[in-house]
Amino acid sequence: MRKLPPLTELRAFEAAARLLSFKRAAAELGVTPTAVSHQIKLLERHCGQKLFRRQPRPLALTAAGQQLFPVVRDGFETFAEALAQVRGGTAAGKLRITATNAFAARWLVPRLPDWRAGHPRLKLDIIGTDDVLDLDSGEVDIAIRYTRKPPAGLPCIELVHDSYSIVASPRLVGNLAAPLRPAEIAKFPLIDIEWLARETWAPGWQLWQKVAARRHKSVPDLSSLPALSFREELHGIEAAIAGQGLAICSDVLVGPELANGTLVPVSSIKLPGLGFYIVHRPRHPKLASIKAFIDWARSAVSAR
């Protein structure tokens, strides 16, 4: 039988490597920082080399520690997943999922009752953020990333691709008999949703104006007219729903409102969007649970 170090040493190492802090690892494990340091020293003796660079601060993993950490982390996740399934008799455990704030709030959260109905023992921990979280660190199990191309080097599937249209509340524009011309659009208050990177594809008023100029002889300078500007996409969408102005919105994020008439498209001109990709680590210990989530998400897209 292979000789393995004690579980206490591996637990101390996993927590310290994940948190990069002996103090925080000790608090999580319910022991003292001295005890964590002692267990890691015993593990380093077993490995024959240092696993952490303790000086200069902050705490960091050595090359050996970086090699060992994902193996230990995934091992604990595999244990937890298997024990949960044995204990419950069905797929159980938790998936940590990150998505953009807008996608999490507008697409994922409204569909969670359907998820719970089909997978009552598999909990989802939703992290809404526009930051790109590192899958290799083990901080999350699944990332739903909004990007032009599939993320390289990781297993992924395209869940849905969106497009952008000018939308408004009927309370603001009334019952439209025909799409509005650019000059008519300019008469309404406009809502601008800022993008972190003003790339050429960014679906804002400047790009819409450029596309509209190919179809119409005269197009006002709409990019200089917005009455409201939001850095958070969610706020711009809510302002449009409230009838505060016309906004250029993703058909994926405002799909329910377009379907029930809370928002209506005011122009036939659409701007191309990007893809929402479900991404995870290869050989993830929770692959069965990840596949269950992917299958559910795909079916949710098909049902829309």
PAFIDO-192168 format. One record per residue (C-alpha): x, y, z. Coordinates in steps of 0.25 Angstrom, whole numbers, plus 2048, in hexadecimal, padded with zeros to 3 digits. Example, Ala and Ser with C-alpha at 12.3 -4.5 7.8 and 13.67 -1.06 7.14 Angstrom:
PAFIDO-192168
8317EE81F/8377FC81D/
This chain:
PAFIDO-192168
800800800/80580E7FC/80A816808/802823809/80382E813/7F983081E/7EB83681A/7ED842824/7FA84681D/7F384680F/7E784D815/7F085881B/7F885980D/7EB85A805/7E586580D/7F286D80E/7F486C7FF/7E68707FC/7E687C805/7F587F805/7F4882814/7F7879820/7EF882828/7E2880820/7E587281E/7E587082D/7D887782E/7D286E824/7D786182A/7D4866838/7E386583D/7EE86E840/7F7874835/80386D83C/7FC86083A/7FA86382B/80986782A/80D85A831/805851828/80A85881C/818856821/816847823/810846815/81C84E80F/825843816/81D838810/81F83F802/82D842804/82C851800/82585E804/8168607FF/81586F803/81E87B802/81B882810/82588E80D/823898808/81489980B/80A897806/80A888807/80C8817FA/80D8727F4/81A86D7EF/81B8667E2/8198597EA/80D85F7F1/8078637E4/8098557DF/80284E7EB/7F78587EE/7ED8547E2/7EF8457E5/7EC8477F4/7E08517F1/7DA8487E7/7DC83C7F0/7D48427FB/7C98467F2/7C88387EC/7C78337FB/7BC83D7FE/7B483A7F1/7B582B7F3/7B182B802/7A68357FF/7A082B7F4/7A281F7FD/79B826809/79082B800/78E8207F7/78D82A7EB/7968357E5/79983F7F0/7A384A7F4/7A58587EF/7A985F7E2/7B086C7E3/7AC8747D6/7B18827D2/7AA88A7C7/7A98997C4/7A08A17CD/7968A37C2/7958957BD/79488F7CC/7898997CF/7818997C2/78388B7BD/7888817C8/7818867D4/7738867CE/7758777CA/77A8727D7/76C86C7DC/76D8637CF/77B85F7D3/77785C7E1/76B8547DD/77384B7D4/78084A7DD/77B84C7EC/7888477F2/79284E7E9/79385C7EE/7988687E6/7A18737EC/7A087F7E2/7AB8897E1/7A68957D9/7B389D7D4/7B88A47C8/7C689F7CC/7CC8937C6/7CE8897D1/7D987F7D0/7D38717CE/7E186A7D1/7E18707DF/7D58687E3/7CD8757E7/7C28717DD/7BE8647D6/7B786A7CA/7B88787C3/7AE87D7BA/7B78877B2/7B28917A8/7BC89279C/7BE89278D/7C588578C/7C5878795/7CF8797A0/7DC87279C/7E18667A3/7D58627AB/7C98597A9/7BD8627A5/7B086379D/7A986F798/79C87079F/79587C797/79A88778E/793895790/7908A1787/78C8AF78B/7808B8788/77B8C578C/76F8C2796/7668CB79D/75A8CA7A6/74C8CC79F/7498D67AA/7548DF7A4/7528DC795/7448D8794/73F8CE78A/7488CE77E/7428CC771/7508CB76A/75F8CC76F/7648DA772/76D8E1769/77A8E676F/7758F476F/7698F0777/7728E8781/7798F4784/76D8FB789/76C8F1795/7758F17A1/7818E779E/7878DE7A8/7968DA7A7/79C8CE7AD/7AB8CF7AE/7B48C47AB/7C18C17B2/7C98C17A5/7C38CA79A/7C78C078F/7C28C1781/7B78B7783/7B28BD790/7A38BE78E/7A18CD791/79B8D978A/7A78DC782/7A78CE77B/7988CF779/7998DC773/7A48D776A/79C8CB765/78F8D3764/7978DD75A/7988D1750/7898D174F/7848DF751/7898EC74A/7888F4757/78C8EF765/78D8F9771/7998F877A/7928EF784/79F8EC78C/79F8FA791/7908FA795/78F8F07A1/7888F67AD/78C8EB7B6/7998E37B7/79B8D67BF/7A88CE7C1/7A08C27C6/7988BB7BB/78D8B77C5/78A8C67C8/7888CA7BA/77F8BE7B7/7768C27C4/7768D17BF/7718CC7B2/7668C37B8/7628CF7C1/7608D87B4/76B8E17B7/7718E07A9/7758D879D/7808CE79F/7888C4797/7868B779E/78A8A879C/77E8A0797/7838957A1/78389E7AD/7758A47AA/76F8987A3/7638977AD/7608A67AC/7608A579D/75789979D/74D89F7A7/74D8AD7A1/7538B47AC/75E8B87A2/75C8BA793/7668BB788/7668C9782/76F8C6776/7728BB76D/7818BD76D/7888B3776/7968B377B/79E8A677C/7A18A178A/7AB896790/7A9888795/7A68847A3/7B08787A5/7AF86E7B0/7BE86B7B4/7C48617BF/7D185A7C2/7D584D7BB/7D48417C3/7CC8487CD/7C883F7D9/7BA8447D8/7B88417C9/7AB83A7CB/7A58467D2/7AB84F7C8/7A58477BD/7978477C4/7988567C4/79C8587B6/79084F7B1/7868567BA/78B8647B4/78B85F7A6/77C85A7A8/7798687AE/77E86F7A2/776866799/7698687A1/76A8787A0/
